[in-house]
C-alpha cells in the first residue's frame, strides 16, 4: 500500500472502514496519482492539463468549434475561450471561418506544431496509463476490467 493510502486510513481515526470505503479510497488515490503523474509530464511542455486535453480532442476532432469543445468537456464557453486563446498564441491551433454555410463559427484546427505536441502528449498519456497497470498480468487486468465494469453498470442502472 502507498503512503498516501495509509495516511487516509490514519485520518479515519483508526475506525473500521467498509469494503466500499476502502475501494473508493483506493480508486480515488489511483486517479489522483495518475493526474499528478500526467501533470508532471505535461509541465515539461509548459502547458496546462486543460490545454493538453483540448489538443488531444482537436487531434481526434479537427474542425470543431468552441461550443463543441465546451460541450465535450462540460465547461463554459468562456473557460474554453481562454484555453484556446493561449493555444493560439503559442501557435498550436488556428481558427478558420466557415465559408459557404450558414454556420459562422470558427472551426479550430491543430497547426503542425500542435499536431507534434499532441502526439508527444499522447505518448506521455500512454506512459502514464502503462505505468498504472505495469504491475498486473494480462489476466489480472481482465479481471479488474470486468469488476470495474460491473461496478459501473450497477451504478448507472
BELMO-V363286 format. One record per helix or strand of 3 or more residues. SS is the DSSP state (@ for helix, = for strand). FROM is the first residue (numbers start at 1). LEN is the number of residues. If there is no record, write none. Layout:
# BELMO-V363286
((SS,FROM,LEN) (SS,FROM,LEN))
This chain:
# BELMO-V363286
((@,3,9) (@,19,25) (@,49,12) (@,66,8) (@,77,13) (=,93,5) (=,106,5) (@,112,21) (@,138,19))
